[in-house]
Every structure is written in structure tokens, then in C-alpha cells.
Amino acid sequence: MSDEFRFDTLAIRAGTERSAFGEHSEALFLTSSFTFGSAAQAAAKFAGSEDGFVYSRFSNPTVRMFERRLAALEGAQDCLATASGMAAILATALAVLKSGDHVVCSASVFGATVQLFSNVLARFGIDTSYVRGADADAWRAAITPRTRLLFCETPSNPLMDVVDLAAFAALGRQCAALTVVDNCFCTPALQRPIDFGVDVVIHSATKYLDGQGRVLGGAVLGASEWIRTAVLPVLRSAGPSLSPFNAWVLLKGLETLGVRLRAQSASALELARWLEGQPGVARVLFTGLDSHPQAALARAQQSGPGAVLTFEVAADSPAAQRARAWRLIDAVKLMSITANLGDTRTTITHPASTTHGRVAPEVRERAGITEAMVRIAVGLEDVADLKADLARALAA
């Protein structure tokens, strides 16, 4: 189906499989297990020699519909859904890495990702080096004979660094390392890393794929053979499973993904341009702005800038930066003070004390995450109301 139809059609139709009842909307299969016609069929399905659903920890019709639809949107051969975005990253790491292996990761990534690589996986003898995502020379210099995985977000959270996806994929092939891109900010509505040669795409479906802040979910996408032989055994044994109910909610979220991202991106661009002209704002980081150092690269590999922007308040010392950023956040009346993003409701947060609060200060400093930073994920409210809300907050 992915060769026949365009994105918005696939977002509504791809992956749908109807039961004998002929339901129009996707069915929600709330069952832990499935029955078999005979002992021989049970044995065949458990062994994998016969297709079919066995146990909802690793195979469920509603979850499979979500996986097939997302794979069609990303241009991937296959997909496995997980309980959260972090579960997707962990499942990928467990499928690839062993003690003694080495990871190269872009420095500006979600704080929990840093904790997973630096603290959890490090306990099992897996080392991680961090580099500036936009610095191709730094990526090459960090690679060792033990490097098995290259990981990045693009645009990154919260610095909006853009990684050259084609160069990133080529580097992975040169050093025989798996290339993995967290596509949370753009989603396939705006960017498809696999089209640039990247091996694996990760999603926190909790964000834009749901789009309304309702459920947790994640996904790993890539070549079918790798998904089935490397990732599925992890999912089957370790159990970081997506629930059928959450998969059903995410299916409905995918139906409006393109419409939402286009509208939210347009509002975010208007808000970012407005913020650049406001007193008290030191700089605005947004890939849609001409002032972004990688604006040309972003336009080349993204069909839109996305809906997340970061700006810095003007203040001298780190203590003054945090105080002023917090005062601004406390003064908003419309925006929701929460670290989640991808919602129809605009959210605002202070990355240094929330999403990256557990990251060591010196690590944040090296990554460029300052106390002056405020991150906004633009929703679907009228952008004039968002401007007015920020204007009051900046005046405060």
C-alpha cells in the first residue's frame, strides 16, 4: 500500500485489518492470549513456523496494525512497538550491544537517553562517547574499533542541532556500526531518515504520534530481518510491550499526524520569528529560522521545521539565567508547564532543571544546555494567543 498512496492517506488507511465482523474503525483486541485449533498448530505458532498471534506480550492484532501503519509512513520494512520511547531505545541497545562495545551519541539528546547510555548500560561494560551532532569531524574522531552503534536526535532536544543524515548513514557503513535516529521531533510527516540511508528509526510515540498527551508508546523501525531476528527476541523475552489499548489510541493519533504537524510547524515558525524581535530574548533556536546555522541542511532533509523551539532569556550569571527563565515560565497563563511535548496544547519547560535535570552540570555545559534556555512545544491554539501569553511573561 505504501507505493500506491501519499502520506495523509497512509496515515488513515495503512495497516488496517478487519475481523470477520467488518468493523470500519480498527478493532481493539483486549486479550492476553490467543487460542489454537490443535496442539500441532499451537506448537507451530510458538515455534514461528506458522504465522499468527500467540501472546500479547509480543504479538497482538491491534498493536500489529499500529506497527504496519507507522512502517508505511516511515518507509521502513518493519516495525516493533514498545511500551515507551525509552523502551524502544533500550530494546535497540540490547539487540545490538554486548559488554566491551562502544556507542557514539550526539551530546544534545533527551536527558533520559543520556542516563540510559551513561549509567544503565555502562554498568554492563558498554562505553559511550558524546559529540556535537553537527560536527562531522567529531563523529569520525570518536569512533573506535569497538564502536557498534551511532545514535542521534535531529533536530536535537533542546538545542535544535541538525545532523546531516546522509553523512551520518555513510559514516555508519564505513565503520560497520548501526545508525539509529530518534525521529521524535519531526516524525515521518516532516522527515524520513531511512530515505537517507539510516538503518534504524526510533520513536517516542507518546509525543506527536499520539498528539494529545494521552498514552505512552514507542517504536523501533528498520529492515525486516534485523527487526525479527534481533529486536523481536528482546521484546519477547524482556517484555517492554505496548498495550493493545495504547496501540489503538496511537492508531487514531496517526490519522491526523500530517494535518497537526503542518499546522503546528506554521505556528511555531511565526512564534519563533516574533520571539527574535522581543527585548529580553538573547537568541532563538529553531530550524525554520534563517538565523539557524544549519537552516539550509534542515530545509534539505525536512519538509517542515517542526513545532519545538528553544530560546534563551537575556541574563548574565547562571543563577540569574535560571531565576529569569523560571519567572517567565511561572508567568504564562495559557501554556502548560510540563516537560512533555507533541500535544495539541502548547507546553513550556526549563530543560536544565527538568528534561536534563539529572544530567551532571558539566555534561549539560559541554552539550550547550544553559540555565537561560526555555523550550516551547507549540500546539494548536491560535498563535496570536500564544504571543500574548509570552508577551505578558516576558514583561514579568
N, C-alpha and C positions, 0 to 999 in steps of 0.2 A: 504493500500500500504506500510505502514511503516514496516510491518512484512515481506514483501517479498524481499525488496531491500536494498542495502547498501547506505551509506551516499551520495556519489557523484551522484548516480542515483536518489535518492530522491531530491537532490538539483536542479536537472534539470526537473524531471517529476512530483513530488508530487504536489497535489493541482490543477493541470491543469484541466480546464473545458472549453470545446469548445462550441461555439454557433452553430446555425444551418448552418453557413457558413463553418464550418470545418477548421477554421484557425489553422495553425501549431503552431505559436508563440501565447502566451497569448494575448487575446484581451484587449484593453484599453477602458473601458466604462466611457466616459466623459459625465455623466449625473447627474443632481442633484436629479431627482426623477424618479419613475417608474409608469407605468400605470397598471390598473387592468381591468379584464374582466367584472366586475359588481360592484355595490355598496356593495353587500354582501362580495365579495372577498376582496375588499379594507378594509372593517371592520375586516375581519378575519386576514388579514396580519398585520394590525395595532395592533390588539389585541395579535398577536403572536400565534394564534391557527392554522394558516396555514403558512407553510414555504414560504419564498420568500423575494425579496428585496422591500424596501419601500421608503427609502430616504438615500442618500449617506452620510449623517452625521453619520450614524451608520450601514449601510448595502449597500455594493456595490460589484458586481461580481469580479472586478479586485482586490480590497482590500481583499476579501474573499479568493481568490487564494493565495495571499501572506500569509495570516494567516494560511491557511491549510498547505502550504509548510513548513513554519517555525515550526509549531507544530509537523509535522512529523520529522523534523531534531532534535528538542529538546526532542522528546519522550514525548510530552505533549498531554493531551486530547484535549485542545482547546487553542485558541489564539485570542486576540483582538489587532488590530493595532491602533496606536495613532500618533499624529502629530509630536512627538519628543520623545526622551528618557525621558526627564523630565516630559512630559505629561503622560508617562507610569507610572512613579513613583507617580505622583500626583493622577492619576486615582486609583492606588492601595491603596494609603493612604485614599482617600475619600471613597473607597469601604469598608474599614476595621475600620477606626478610628472615634472616636467622642470626644467631649470635656471631659477632665479628663483622657483620655487614655495616655499610655506611650509607647515610642519606644526605643529600644536599637539598636544602629547603630555602625558599625565599624568606628574608627576615621579617617582612611585614605580612604576617598571616594572622589568622584568628588566634587569640591567646590560648584557647584550649588545645589548638593544634600544636603550639609550642610546648605546652605542658605534656602532651602525649609523646612527642618525639624526645624531648629533653629529659623528662622524668620517668615516664612509664616504660618506654621502650629501652631507655638507657640502662634500666635495671636488668635487662636481658642481654646486655653486651652489644647493643646497636647504637652506633655513634651518629650524631647529626651535626652538620656544619650549616651555618646560616649565611646567606649572601644577599646583597641588594638585588631584587628581582630584575631590575632594568639593566644591570651591569653584566653584560655577556662575558667579559673577561673574568669577572669574579666567579661566575659559574664554572668556567673552564679550569680556573686555578684551584677550585675547591675539590675537584674530582680526584679520587684515588683509585687504585686497583680494586679496592673493596666496595666502591660505590655501586649500589644496586637500584637506587630509586632517586629520581629528581622530582621535587614536589613544589608547586607554586599555586598562588591565587592570582588571578588577573581579571579585572583590577583588584589590587590588594586591599586588605582591611587593616587599618583605616587610611593608609597613605595614598591610595589610588595609583600605586605604581602599576605600570603595564609591562607585561612580559611579552617579548617577541615570540609568538607561539611556534612559528616555523623554525626559527633558530633553536628554540628550546627542544623541539622534537628532533631536530638534526643532531644536537649535542647528545641526546639520549641514545640515538642509534650509534653514534661514534664510540661511546663508552659502554655500550651494551647494558644501559640502565633503563628501567621502566620510567616513562614520563607520565606524570599524574598532574592534572589541573583541576583545582576546585573552581567550578563554574557557577558558584552560588550567586554572585552579584549580577552577572549578565543573563544567565540561563540560556538555553538554546534559542530563545526568542531573539537574542541580540548577538550571540557568539557560539560557534560550534568548534571547539578545539580539535576534535577528531579530523575535521576538514583540513587542518594544518599539519597533520601527521602525528599528533599526540596520541599516546597509547590508551590512556585511561582518563575518564572524566568522573569527578566526584560531585555529589550534590548534597547539600542540606535541604531536603525537600520541605523542611519546616518553614523556610523563608518564602521565596517568590513562587515556588511550585504550588504550595498551598495558597498563599497570597492573602490570607485573612487571619493569620495568627491562631489557628485552631488546634493543629496537631503536630506531633513530631514525626520526622521521617528522614530517610537518607537513601542514597543510591550509588552504586558503582556501575560504570558502563565501559565497555571495551569489546575486544574480539571474543566471539562465542567460545572458542576453545579455551582461552585463558579464564574467562568468567566461569565456565563449567568445571574445569579441572583444577583451578587454583583457588577461586573465591568461594564457589559453592561448598566445597568441603569445610571451609571455615564457618560459613553460615550454618551449615547442617549440624556441625559438632558444637560450636560455641554459642549459637543461638541468639545473635543480635538481630532478631527478626522484626519486620514491620507487621503490625497487626492488620488484619483484613479491614477493620473499620477505618483505620488511618489511611490505608490504601484507597478505600472508597472515597474518603474526603479529598485526598490528593488528586484522584481522577477528576473530580468535579473542579478542583482548582486549576488543573491543566487546561480545561476548556476555555478559560478566559486569560490564559497566560500572556499571549501576544497582545491582546487588547489592553491589558493592565500595564505591561511593560512599556508599550509605546506611549501611553498617556502619562505614566509616572516619569518616564525619561524626559518628556517635553516639559513637565512641570519642574523637574529637578534642574534642567538647563536654565529655565527662566529664573528660578530662585538663586542659582549659583551666580548668574550674571548680575543679579540685583545685589547679592552679598558683596561682590567685588567692589561695589561703589559705596559701601557703608562705612562710616567712621567707626573705629574700634575693631575692625576686622583686618588682621595683618595679612592673611592670604587665604585663598580658597583653592582646594584641591578637588578637581572634578575633570574627568577625561573629556567632557564636552566643551570645555573652555579652550580658547586659543592660547591662553596663558599656560596651559598644562604642558610640561616639557615633552611629553610623548603624545601630544594631540594627534599628530599625523599617523602614528602607529595605531592608536586607538581607532581612528576612523577606518584604517585599512583592514582591521580584523574584527571590528564590532560594527553592527548595523545601527547601533544607538549607544548613547553614553551610559545608560543605566540610571538608577534612581537614588544612588547613595552618594552623598557629598560630604567632605570634611572641610572645616575651616578653623583657623586659629584666631583667637582673640588677641588683641594687642596688649601686652604686658611685659615687664622686664624680667623679674626673677621667676623661677619655677613656682614658688609659693604664691606669688601674685597671679601667675597664669592660672593655677588651679582655682584660686579664690574667684577670679573674674569669670572663668568658664562655668563654675558651679552657680554663681549668681545669675548668669544668663539662663542656664538651664532651669533654675528654680523659678525664673520669672515668666516662662512660657505658660500660656493658659490653654492653648489648643493642642499642641503637640504632646504626645505621650512620652513620659520619661521612662524609657525601658531600653534595654540593650538589644532586644530582638529587632529584626528588620524584615522587609518584604511584605509588610502588611498594607492593607488599604488605608490604615491610619498612619499618619506620619509619626515617626519616633525620633527621639533625640537622646544622646548619651555622651558621656565623657569617657572615651576609650581607656585612658591611662588609669582610671580607677574602677572600671567595670570589665569590659571585654578583655583587657590586658592588665587588670589589676593584680593578678597572681604572677605576672612575668616580672623578673627582677628588674629594678630601676635601670641598672646599667645595660641590660639587654634591650629595654624599651628605648633608651637613649641611642644605642647603636643602630636600632631599627629606624630612628627618627620620629618616634611617637612621643610627642611633647605633652606637657601638662596644659598647654594652651589649646589643645585640639578638642573640637566638638564635632560629633558625627551625626548627620541627619539622614534618615531614610525616608524619602518623600513618598507620601501616599497618594490618595485620590481626592483629597479635599481641594477646594478652589485655591489656586496658588496665591490669589490676592489675600486670602485669609491667612495663609502661611506667612506671607511677607509682613502683614500687620502684626502677627504674633511675634515674629522675630524682631520687628522694629521696636515693639514695646520692651522686649527682653534686652535688646542692645542698649536702649536708653536707660534701663535699670542698672 
